[in-house]
Amino acid sequence: MNIPLPVNEESRLRALHEYAILDTTPEAAFERITRLAAQLFHVPIALVSLVDRERQWFKSCYGLDVRQTDREVSEVAQSAPLLAAGMNGLEEGTDSMSVSSSEVLEVGGGSMPPSTSCRGR
């Protein structure tokens, strides 16, 4: 899959790496956020996802045992860091996840319109 990159991709990646948050241990504050999101929206999965150059890494996962996926798994990979609540999980017969835009809560400066549908392929 060939996902278009944001026009600010290099500066976005520099900022992400300056935070030095990738591959850090779980933190209680993030765990509370994903647990609360899952409870509020009555969904089985909630994530705090940070999108690196080749992967999306989950700072916090509620209801999912995966800590990262390839960036190409989801079209939302071109967005800013976001919290996705209500992911449909792994699609049967694939290793990709899917999420609809009604299930995505933006917590960073991304530019995803509310009507966008994001589906892993």
C-alpha positions in Angstrom: 0.0 0.0 0.0 1.3 3.5 -0.8 0.1 5.9 1.8 0.6 9.6 1.0 2.8 11.3 3.6 1.9 14.6 5.3 3.7 17.6 3.8 5.3 18.1 7.2 6.5 14.5 7.5 10.2 15.3 8.3 9.4 18.0 10.9 6.7 15.7 12.4 9.2 12.9 12.8 11.9 15.2 14.2 9.4 16.4 16.8 8.3 12.8 17.6 11.9 11.7 18.2 12.7 14.8 20.3 10.0 13.7 22.7 11.9 10.4 23.2 8.7 8.5 24.0 9.0 5.7 21.4 9.7 2.3 22.9 9.3 3.5 26.5 7.7 1.5 29.2 3.9 1.7 29.9 2.9 4.7 32.1 -0.1 4.8 34.4 -1.5 8.1 33.0 -1.7 6.7 29.4 -3.1 3.4 30.7 -5.9 5.4 32.5 -6.6 7.3 29.2 -7.1 4.2 27.1 -9.1 2.4 29.8 -11.4 5.4 30.2 -11.8 5.8 26.5 -12.9 2.1 26.2 -15.3 2.5 29.1 -16.8 5.8 27.9 -17.4 4.5 24.3 -18.3 1.0 25.3 -15.6 -0.5 23.0 -13.2 -3.4 23.5 -10.0 -1.7 22.3 -8.5 1.7 22.8 -5.0 2.9 21.8 -2.6 5.8 22.1 -0.7 5.5 18.9 2.4 7.3 17.8 3.3 7.0 14.1 7.0 6.7 13.3 8.6 6.4 9.9 8.0 2.7 9.3 5.6 1.8 12.1 2.8 2.9 14.4 3.8 2.2 18.0 1.2 2.0 20.8 2.2 3.9 23.9 -0.9 2.4 25.5 -3.1 -0.5 24.5 -6.3 -1.5 26.1 -7.8 -4.7 24.9 -5.0 -5.5 22.4 -1.8 -7.4 23.0 0.1 -5.8 20.1 2.6 -3.0 20.9 3.2 -1.9 17.3 2.3 -2.5 13.6 3.7 -1.6 10.3 2.8 1.9 9.3 1.1 0.7 6.2 -1.4 -1.3 8.2 -3.7 1.7 8.5 -4.5 4.8 6.5 -4.6 6.8 9.7 -0.8 6.5 9.8 -0.6 9.8 7.9 -2.3 11.6 10.8 -0.9 13.0 14.0 -0.7 10.9 17.1 -4.3 9.9 18.0 -6.2 7.8 20.4 -8.4 5.3 18.6 -11.2 3.8 20.6 -13.4 1.0 19.2 -11.0 -0.6 16.7 -12.6 -3.6 15.1 -9.5 -5.6 15.9 -7.8 -7.9 13.5 -9.7 -8.7 10.4 -10.1 -12.5 9.9 -7.5 -13.9 7.7 -5.3 -10.8 7.7 -2.9 -9.1 10.1 -4.4 -5.7 9.6 -6.6 -3.7 11.9 -9.4 -1.4 10.9 -11.1 1.6 12.5 -13.8 3.9 11.2 -13.5 7.6 11.7 -16.4 7.7 14.1 -14.1 5.6 16.4 -11.1 8.0 16.3 -10.5 10.7 18.8 -7.8 13.1 17.7 -5.5 14.3 20.4 -2.8 15.8 18.2 -2.7 18.3 15.5 -3.8 15.9 12.7 -5.9 16.9 9.8 -8.3 14.0 9.4 -11.8 15.1 8.4 -14.6 13.5 10.5 -16.1 11.8 7.4 -12.9 10.0 6.6 -13.0 6.2 6.9 -9.8 4.5 7.9 -9.5 0.9 7.2 -6.4 -1.3 7.4 -5.8 -3.4 4.3 
